C-alpha cells in the first residue's frame, strides 16, 4: 500500500512548530512513546521519564488542540478555595537529549493522538526527513503469562528483518487493536525509513502495577538496537526495590508460592520445547493455565495492598 493522500488537503506541517535553533541532527535516533495505549507495568512511561530525568529541551511541539479529545481524558485542573489555580495542559513534544557519550537523540512523547492519525504520521515523517533521522524506535510493555522469577522477554518488530536482531519472532499472526505507534512504524516502512519497536513481556499479574524491571529490559534492547549509551541510573535501584517487595509478599504465602512455582514450570516447559525446535510441549496434567494462576496472584497482591494491586 502506498503513501496515503490527505483527504482534506491540510498540510501535516501545520500540526507542529519547530524550535528555530535546532542543531544538526543528521544520523540521530528518534524514540517515541505515547500514553493511552497498552503499557503493561508502565514499562514505556517509566523509561520515558527516566530518559527525561537528565538535561533536555523541547525542539518541536505538536498542536494538541487538533489531536486530543479532551472529553475522553480530561486534563487535571487545580481549584484553590475560590479560584482555578492551575491547568495541567497536555503536551505532545519532541525532546532533544544526549546519551552518556554526548551523542544527540530525540524522544517524542505525550498522549497518543485521538484524531488525524495519518496526518500525524505524515508530520513525523516530515520531521524525520528534515532532521535526517536514521532510525525511529518505539517502546512499551505487554502482559505475558510468565513468572517474575524468570528472565523477562522482549518482542521486537521492525520495517526490515535485520533490524530485529537476535530477538525471537512470535510464532504466529495476530490481529490486534491499532495504535499510533504501530501505524507510525508501518507507514515509515512504506516511506522507506527504518523503524523498530520493542515490547517488554510483563507478568500479567503485574501488568497494572509499576514494574521497573520491564523498563530495564526495554532500555537494554534500545541500547543494543541504536548503539546509544543509555545508563540504567535509578531504574536499577527501583527495579531491585520492586522485586524485593514482590518476593516478600510471595514468601509470606504458601498458597501464592505454589502459584509462582506452577507458572515457573509452565515457563520452563515452554522454553525446553522451544530449544528442541517444537512449541508443542508435553502437557502437565492438572496444571492450571497461566491466566488462572495469574488471576490468583493478582488477587492475592490486591488483598495485601488494600485492593489496589502491587504497590506502585
C-alpha positions, 0 to 999 in steps of 0.5 A: 500500500502506498503513501496515503493522500490527505483527504482534506488537503491540510498540510501535516506541517501545520500540526507542529512548530519547530524550535528555530535553533535546532542543531544538526541532527543528521544520523540521530535516533528518534524514540517515541512513546505515547500514553493511552495505549497498552503499557503493561507495568508502565514499562514505556512511561517509566523509561520515558521519564527516566530518559527525561530525568537528565538535561533536555529541551523541547525542539518541536511541539505538536498542536494538541488542540487538533489531536486530543479529545479532551472529553475522553481524558480530561486534563487535571485542573487545580481549584484553590478555595475560590479560584482555578489555580492551575491547568495541567495542559497536555503536551505532545513534544519532541525532546532533544537529549544526549546519551552518556557519550554526548551523542544527540537523540530525540524522544517524542512523547505525550498522549497518543493522538485521538484524531488525524492519525495519518496526518500525524504520521505524515508530520513525523515523517516530515520531521524525520526527513528534515532532521535526517533521522536514521532510525525511529524506535518505539517502546512499551510493555505487554502482559505475558503469562510468565513468572517474575522469577524468570528472565523477562522477554522482549518482542521486537518488530521492525520495517526490515528483518535485520533490524530485529536482531537476535530477538525471537519472532512470535510464532504466529499472526495476530490481529490486534487493536491499532495504535499510533505507534504501530501505524507510525512504524508501518507507514515509515516502512512504506516511506522507506525509513527504518523503524523498530519497536520493542515490547517488554513481556510483563507478568500479567499479574503485574501488568497494572502495577509499576514494574521497573524491571520491564523498563530495564529490559526495554532500555537494554534492547534500545541500547543494543538496537541504536548503539546509544549509551543509555545508563540504567541510573535509578531504574536499577535501584527501583527495579531491585526495590520492586522485586524485593517487595514482590518476593516478600509478599510471595514468601509470606504465602504458601498458597501464592508460592505454589502459584509462582512455582506452577507458572515457573514450570509452565515457563520452563516447559515452554522454553525446553520445547522451544530449544528442541525446535517444537512449541508443542510441549508435553502437557502437565496434567492438572496444571492450571493455565497461566491466566488462572494462576495469574488471576490468583496472584493478582488477587492475592497482591490486591488483598495485601495492598488494600485492593489496589494491586502491587504497590506502585 
